[in-house]
Amino acid sequence: MPVPCVSVVVAAKNEELHVEDALRSILGQQGVTLELIFVDDSSEDGTRGIVTRLAQEDPRIRVMRNPRRGKVAAFNEGVAAATGRFVCIFAGDDIMPPGSLAARHDAIAGTDDALPVVGVSKLVTMSDVKRFDGHLIPRAPGRGALSGVSPLMNRRSLALIFPVPETLPNEDTWMELAVLHLAGLQVIHSDIICCQWRVHAGNSINMMLPYDRYNERYTARMRALPLFLEQNRSRLDAEGLRVLNARAHCETRRAKGDVLGVATSPVGLVEKLRALSTAHRALYAVRRRVFGLLSGR
């Protein structure tokens, strides 16, 4: 079997409501050869049965079971098994817009395989809750998102980013830090919409959650900052080290609810506003009310 242009790795647990739509949106992509690696993270509903049925219909699907536990471990397992020239990850409840995978591939296909290259694209939200629906992320032209589903990675960049430490609750934050800060990593931005991101109560984190739960999950995610610094210090230039140390300082203050400490942290304005909006329940309530104004900044 020839090497596919792109490997799409999907890790999911208990997604029987949405997983068939998600996988069909990937399998329906035209203009690029692909393999779809699905890693079941110990689902207790009908997810695995649905995916197994689809795999019997389409040989491009490989179904795996996560030998450990947790979404990060599942993605690590799937990425390690991927054979494509480029690799991206995807969620079991989102939708891949028609034609987007070929467009993403074409945006970076002419790059040198000997150099670490990542293509990043945009997302658009979809939700039954009106204020969370239909937001383009990011809004600015010529900029791609840094969410985990956005990067399309060649083999060189994949080796720098993965495996993601499995002590973390998610892969997104680690991948964002790598794309932003690893020296020598070439990042190609595009306005392609690579994902319709489903915002619903089943997400691991979103602003539909009450403050205490959101803050608990966000704090756990941000453990990636000091861990990334520790593991990648030699791959960071002076500016990367400065920015990450500043972000780590800001996050320490935010996690303690120190609004003044966040306000005086040596980070950029957008980073500061984002941290302030989750440093106190009252500020979080304001951010939820104006979600449409601030999302995608």
Backbone torsions as a table, in degrees:
resi	resn	phi	psi	omega
1	MET	NA	130.6	-178.9
2	PRO	-66.0	153.3	178.5
3	VAL	-65.9	127.3	179.5
4	PRO	-69.5	152.7	175.2
5	CYS	-64.1	-41.4	-175.6
6	VAL	-136.0	135.0	168.1
7	SER	-101.8	124.8	174.5
8	VAL	-104.8	117.9	-177.9
9	VAL	-103.0	120.7	178.7
10	VAL	-114.1	126.4	173.3
11	ALA	-117.1	133.6	-175.6
12	ALA	-154.3	154.6	174.1
13	LYS	-139.9	127.4	175.4
14	ASN	53.5	54.7	-179.7
15	GLU	-116.8	37.2	-175.2
16	GLU	-62.4	-24.0	-179.1
17	LEU	-72.3	-31.4	-171.1
18	HIS	-122.8	-13.4	-167.5
19	VAL	-64.2	-35.6	-179.6
20	GLU	-66.0	-42.8	177.5
21	ASP	-62.5	-41.0	-179.8
22	ALA	-61.8	-48.8	-177.0
23	LEU	-69.3	-37.6	178.1
24	ARG	-66.2	-31.7	177.9
25	SER	-67.0	-28.9	176.4
26	ILE	-78.3	-47.8	-177.7
27	LEU	-64.9	-23.5	179.8
28	GLY	-82.2	-0.5	179.4
29	GLN	-65.3	136.6	-178.6
30	GLN	-111.8	155.5	171.5
31	GLY	87.0	7.3	179.1
32	VAL	-154.4	138.7	175.6
33	THR	-81.1	136.7	-175.9
34	LEU	-141.3	159.3	164.5
35	GLU	-122.7	146.6	179.5
36	LEU	-117.4	112.8	178.9
37	ILE	-101.6	115.0	-180.0
38	PHE	-105.4	124.0	178.6
39	VAL	-111.9	115.5	179.8
40	ASP	-84.7	120.9	-178.1
41	ASP	-94.9	63.9	175.7
42	SER	58.4	48.2	178.4
43	SER	-62.6	144.9	179.8
44	GLU	-113.1	4.4	177.8
45	ASP	-113.6	-150.5	-176.3
46	GLY	-89.1	11.8	-175.2
47	THR	-56.6	-53.0	-174.9
48	ARG	-62.6	-38.6	179.0
49	GLY	-63.4	-40.5	178.7
50	ILE	-63.1	-46.0	-177.6
51	VAL	-68.5	-37.7	178.1
52	THR	-62.4	-41.0	176.8
53	ARG	-61.7	-43.8	179.2
54	LEU	-64.7	-35.9	179.7
55	ALA	-66.6	-30.4	176.7
56	GLN	-70.1	-25.4	178.7
57	GLU	-86.0	-28.4	-172.1
58	ASP	-136.8	111.4	-176.1
59	PRO	-69.1	-7.3	177.4
60	ARG	-73.0	-12.8	-179.6
61	ILE	-90.9	129.6	170.9
62	ARG	-115.7	123.6	-177.8
63	VAL	-101.0	126.7	179.2
64	MET	-125.9	160.6	175.0
65	ARG	-115.4	132.7	178.9
66	ASN	-65.6	117.8	-177.9
67	PRO	-73.8	-15.2	178.1
68	ARG	-110.2	-131.4	178.2
69	ARG	-154.9	140.7	177.2
70	GLY	111.0	150.5	-175.2
71	LYS	-63.2	-39.1	-179.5
72	VAL	-62.8	-46.1	178.7
73	ALA	-61.8	-38.2	-179.9
74	ALA	-64.5	-44.5	177.7
75	PHE	-65.3	-40.7	177.1
76	ASN	-58.2	-42.1	-179.8
77	GLU	-63.5	-46.3	-178.5
78	GLY	-67.3	-41.8	179.4
79	VAL	-63.3	-40.3	179.2
80	ALA	-62.8	-27.4	-178.5
81	ALA	-89.7	-10.3	-175.3
82	ALA	-67.7	144.3	-178.5
83	THR	-118.1	-5.9	-174.9
84	GLY	-67.9	159.4	174.7
85	ARG	-63.3	-37.6	176.3
86	PHE	-122.2	153.2	-177.9
87	VAL	-135.1	138.2	169.7
88	CYS	-135.9	162.0	176.9
89	ILE	-112.1	160.4	-177.7
90	PHE	-152.4	156.9	-178.6
91	ALA	-96.5	157.4	-177.7
92	GLY	-82.2	4.5	179.0
93	ASP	-127.1	7.4	-179.2
94	ASP	-103.2	176.5	-179.7
95	ILE	-125.1	134.1	175.6
96	MET	-94.8	115.3	-176.8
97	PRO	-59.6	143.8	-179.7
98	PRO	-55.5	135.2	176.6
99	GLY	79.3	-6.4	-173.4
100	SER	-72.0	-33.7	-176.8
101	LEU	-68.2	-42.6	177.7
102	ALA	-64.5	-39.3	179.1
103	ALA	-64.6	-41.1	177.8
104	ARG	-65.2	-42.8	178.6
105	HIS	-61.0	-46.8	-177.5
106	ASP	-63.2	-29.0	-178.3
107	ALA	-67.2	-24.1	-178.4
108	ILE	-127.2	3.4	-175.2
109	ALA	-63.1	-27.3	-177.8
110	GLY	-85.6	5.2	-178.3
111	THR	-81.8	164.9	-176.4
112	ASP	-79.7	122.1	-179.8
113	ASP	-64.7	-18.3	-179.1
114	ALA	-78.5	-11.0	-178.7
115	LEU	-112.2	145.2	178.1
116	PRO	-72.8	119.8	-176.1
117	VAL	-131.9	138.3	176.6
118	VAL	-132.2	132.0	171.0
119	GLY	-101.7	132.8	178.8
120	VAL	-121.8	142.8	-173.9
121	SER	-129.4	-172.3	-176.9
122	LYS	-100.7	162.5	173.3
123	LEU	-120.1	159.4	169.2
124	VAL	-133.9	134.8	-177.6
125	THR	-79.6	153.3	170.1
126	MET	-139.5	134.2	-175.2
127	SER	-159.4	150.9	172.7
128	ASP	-74.0	-15.6	177.4
129	VAL	-92.1	117.7	-167.8
130	LYS	-55.1	-42.9	-174.0
131	ARG	-71.2	-14.5	177.6
132	PHE	-100.0	1.7	-171.9
133	ASP	-100.8	140.7	169.3
134	GLY	76.8	26.7	-179.1
135	HIS	-97.9	127.8	177.5
136	LEU	-83.1	131.3	-177.3
137	ILE	-131.2	119.8	-10.8
138	PRO	-81.0	163.8	-178.2
139	ARG	-76.7	-34.7	-171.9
140	ALA	-61.8	131.7	176.6
141	PRO	-61.1	145.4	176.5
142	GLY	77.7	12.0	179.0
143	ARG	-126.5	134.2	175.3
144	GLY	-97.7	162.6	178.2
145	ALA	-77.5	163.1	178.4
146	LEU	-112.1	6.3	174.7
147	SER	-61.0	154.7	-173.9
148	GLY	-57.7	-30.0	-178.9
149	VAL	-77.3	-11.8	-175.2
150	SER	-77.9	-45.5	-174.3
151	PRO	-64.7	131.7	167.4
152	LEU	-108.5	113.1	-166.2
153	MET	-109.4	137.1	170.4
154	ASN	-83.4	175.9	-172.4
155	ARG	-63.3	-35.8	-179.5
156	ARG	-65.8	-44.4	179.9
157	SER	-70.8	-33.6	178.9
158	LEU	-59.5	-39.7	-180.0
159	ALA	-67.2	-25.4	178.2
160	LEU	-81.1	-32.5	-172.0
161	ILE	-92.2	-38.2	-177.1
162	PHE	-107.7	153.6	0.7
163	PRO	-76.2	148.8	173.9
164	VAL	-79.8	136.5	179.9
165	PRO	-56.0	128.6	-173.9
166	GLU	-81.9	1.1	171.0
167	THR	-78.3	-12.9	179.4
168	LEU	-85.6	150.5	-178.5
169	PRO	-81.3	-12.5	-177.8
170	ASN	-152.0	162.9	179.7
171	GLU	-95.1	-21.7	-171.3
172	ASP	-57.3	-49.2	-174.1
173	THR	-63.9	-43.1	178.9
174	TRP	-61.4	-44.5	-179.7
175	MET	-65.3	-40.2	176.9
176	GLU	-59.7	-45.9	-179.8
177	LEU	-62.0	-40.2	179.9
178	ALA	-64.5	-47.2	-178.4
179	VAL	-63.5	-38.8	-177.8
180	LEU	-74.5	-35.6	-162.5
181	HIS	-123.2	-15.5	-178.0
182	LEU	-70.1	122.5	-179.4
183	ALA	-65.0	137.2	177.5
184	GLY	88.0	-4.9	179.1
185	LEU	-85.9	117.6	-179.7
186	GLN	-84.8	124.7	-178.5
187	VAL	-113.9	123.9	-179.6
188	ILE	-110.6	116.0	-178.6
189	HIS	-89.7	148.3	175.1
190	SER	-145.3	165.1	177.1
191	ASP	-96.8	11.4	176.8
192	ILE	-65.6	135.7	173.9
193	ILE	-90.0	110.5	-173.5
194	CYS	-93.4	-12.1	-173.3
195	CYS	-157.1	134.9	164.0
196	GLN	-94.7	105.8	-173.1
197	TRP	-87.1	118.2	-176.5
198	ARG	-81.4	116.4	177.6
199	VAL	-97.9	112.6	-178.9
200	HIS	-154.0	173.8	-174.0
201	ALA	-62.6	-19.9	-178.8
202	GLY	-83.0	-7.0	177.2
203	ASN	-61.1	150.9	177.7
204	SER	-65.0	-33.8	176.5
205	ILE	-156.8	132.7	169.5
206	ASN	-165.5	173.8	-172.1
207	MET	-82.2	11.5	169.1
208	MET	-80.1	-15.7	-178.1
209	LEU	-75.3	148.2	171.1
210	PRO	-64.5	158.4	-170.5
211	TYR	-56.3	-48.7	-175.0
212	ASP	-59.2	-41.7	-179.1
213	ARG	-71.7	-40.9	178.3
214	TYR	-61.0	-47.0	-177.3
215	ASN	-63.2	-40.1	178.2
216	GLU	-61.3	-45.8	-178.1
217	ARG	-71.9	-37.9	179.5
218	TYR	-65.2	-42.7	179.1
219	THR	-60.8	-41.0	178.5
220	ALA	-64.0	-40.9	179.1
221	ARG	-62.0	-40.2	-174.1
222	MET	-76.0	-0.5	169.7
223	ARG	-62.2	-15.4	178.4
224	ALA	-63.1	-29.4	-176.4
225	LEU	-59.7	-60.5	-179.8
226	PRO	-64.9	-31.7	179.7
227	LEU	-68.4	-40.5	178.0
228	PHE	-64.5	-43.0	176.9
229	LEU	-58.5	-44.4	-177.5
230	GLU	-64.2	-43.8	-173.2
231	GLN	-84.0	-21.8	-172.8
232	ASN	-121.0	16.9	-176.5
233	ARG	-53.5	-40.1	-177.4
234	SER	-72.1	-15.9	-179.7
235	ARG	-97.4	3.2	-177.4
236	LEU	-105.2	139.0	173.6
237	ASP	-84.2	178.9	-175.0
238	ALA	-60.2	-40.2	-179.4
239	GLU	-68.4	-39.4	176.9
240	GLY	-61.2	-43.3	177.4
241	LEU	-61.9	-43.1	-179.8
242	ARG	-62.0	-47.5	-177.1
243	VAL	-64.3	-44.0	-177.9
244	LEU	-68.6	-37.9	175.9
245	ASN	-64.2	-38.0	177.8
246	ALA	-66.1	-42.1	178.8
247	ARG	-64.2	-40.4	179.0
248	ALA	-63.6	-40.4	177.2
249	HIS	-62.6	-45.7	179.8
250	CYS	-61.4	-42.8	-179.2
251	GLU	-65.6	-37.5	177.0
252	THR	-59.4	-43.7	178.8
253	ARG	-67.0	-41.8	-179.4
254	ARG	-62.6	-45.3	-178.3
255	ALA	-61.8	-26.5	178.1
256	LYS	-88.7	0.2	-178.3
257	GLY	72.0	23.0	-178.0
258	ASP	-87.9	87.6	-176.3
259	VAL	-62.0	-43.2	179.3
260	LEU	-63.6	-41.3	179.0
261	GLY	-61.4	-39.6	176.6
262	VAL	-65.9	-44.6	-176.7
263	ALA	-61.8	-28.8	-178.8
264	THR	-101.6	6.7	179.6
265	SER	-68.8	148.4	-176.6
266	PRO	-83.2	53.2	178.8
267	VAL	-117.3	169.1	179.5
268	GLY	-68.3	166.7	-175.0
269	LEU	-62.1	-45.6	-178.7
270	VAL	-63.2	-44.5	178.0
271	GLU	-60.6	-41.1	-179.0
272	LYS	-65.4	-45.4	179.7
273	LEU	-64.5	-39.9	178.4
274	ARG	-62.3	-43.5	179.3
275	ALA	-67.2	-42.0	178.8
276	LEU	-60.1	-37.7	-175.8
277	SER	-68.2	-13.3	177.5
278	THR	-121.5	12.6	-179.2
279	ALA	-87.3	-14.5	-177.3
280	HIS	-152.0	144.3	-175.2
281	ARG	-62.3	-32.9	179.4
282	ALA	-67.8	-41.1	178.4
283	LEU	-68.9	-34.2	176.7
284	TYR	-64.4	-41.2	178.7
285	ALA	-61.7	-38.7	177.7
286	VAL	-65.3	-44.2	-179.1
287	ARG	-62.3	-39.7	178.7
288	ARG	-62.0	-39.7	-177.8
289	ARG	-68.3	-31.1	-177.8
290	VAL	-109.9	30.3	-176.5
291	PHE	-52.4	-44.2	-177.8
292	GLY	-62.8	-28.5	-179.6
293	LEU	-78.6	-32.5	-172.8
294	LEU	-99.9	-21.4	-175.8
295	SER	-65.2	141.1	177.1
296	GLY	84.1	4.9	178.4
297	ARG	-76.9	NA	NA
